[in-house]
């Protein structure tokens, strides 16, 4: 009953690893078949980073299909650096949410990636990795949860919780809001989103302050 606007990313790794079983297997041919559909916004979290780095032919087929369709490609590359990271980025993968240190985040930013500041239910690195953000690199940081359990959503919130953690950890609140809004919109090509300005959709969350981020009003397409 809410005016929620959702974007669907085509899963890139089903099963997630070769050691898992699942209800199906999505290979490169499947990706080629479906990635061009209008309801598919991009290629989801590419967990098989060794397959990318070591040039697995089916892995590359998925990435080539996404690039040919001009779709966003989400990444997943923990502890990947140096030439391995260079190869990973060259495939068109644009984001990473697996940074475990400030240095890792800064290297990925330096190579053109967007880095998610993640505050999920199991993995939480906003407090640490927000220390990598400065005025020069701010526009390459965004927020994510990946993954947030329903009980945590109810008790603590979603990205509003990530904003509270970031500000409590010393991140400038205006920078935090920029990362959560216009940066994410630009990263994921959500044109007309992420700012309050002429020509932008009036999708607005109104907060009482920039510390607790308790939502007072929400507007979707200009409607309260």
Secondary structure, 3 states (H helix, E strand, C coil): CCCCCCCEEECCCECCCCCCCCCCCECHHHHHHHCCCCCEEEEEEECCHHHHHCCCHHHHHHHHHHHHCCCEEEECCCCCCHHHHHHHHHCCCCEECCCCCHHHHHHHHHCCCEEEEEECCCCECHHHHHHHCCCCCHHHEEEECCCCCHHHHHHHCCHHHHHHHHHHCCCCHHHHHHHHCHHHHHHCCCCCCCCCCCCCCCCEEEECCCCCCCEEEEEECCEC
